[in-house]
Amino acid sequence: QPVGAAAEALVSLRVRLASAAGTAYVYGVADVAAGPRLVGNVVAGDSRRALAHVAAADFDPATTAFVAAAKASTREGPAGSVRRQATGHEQWTYRTHSAAAGVLVTERAYLSHYLATLDGEPVETEVVNVGLLGVSIPAGDHEVEIWVDRGPFTLSLLGTALGIAVLGWLSRRPDSGSHERLEIVADAPRRGD
């Protein structure tokens, strides 16, 4: 159905499709999240305050990143530049340049199975602006590589295959007759009878 008046400024109608069930409306979001960016303004603080901070009217996600940290701090600096070098299905490479330290904020949601390197050295990924994937970047020119760690998935597949193999082996073992040793007596007297 058509969106209400309050939402009209946030979306644009892309397609109106007629069907037997009625009309389907397909909308595009007007201000989608920007691509990757290197922000210089970094606010660190308690993750329980992140949503309130990001939802504040003066918060600008294009220039500021909120990063969860044990100690509250604020660092202001110039934004840097980011150029996506290569993009794959599960791997992304970025070239960054900045006069000051900042945070690379990607358009990807933070998930713990993302790993990253900075100039070939492993670095921690961070939850930025409540749910986006980020990496802290020092001043200068750098190459950042982010990829999906398939190790846990591979281990779970191996565990599943091993479990299936063990079940198959157990089902093909010759019957040892162990079930015959268990005798169930239905009319046995109970204590107190």
VENWO-V273908 format. One record per run of one state. SS is the DSSP state (~ for helix, > for strand, _ for the rest). FROM is the first residue (numbers start at 0). LEN is the number of residues. If there is no record, write none. Layout:
ss: {SS/SS}
from: {FROM/FROM}
len: {LEN/LEN}
This chain:
ss: {_/~/_/>/_/>/_/>/_/>/_/~/_/>/_/>/_/>/_/>/_/>/_/>/_/>/_/>/_/>/_/>/_/~/_/~/_}
from: {0/4/7/10/19/21/29/36/39/40/45/46/55/63/68/72/75/79/87/90/98/101/109/113/118/120/123/125/128/131/137/139/148/150/172/177/181}
len: {4/3/3/9/2/8/7/3/1/5/1/9/8/5/4/3/4/8/3/8/3/8/4/5/2/3/2/3/3/6/2/9/2/22/5/4/12}
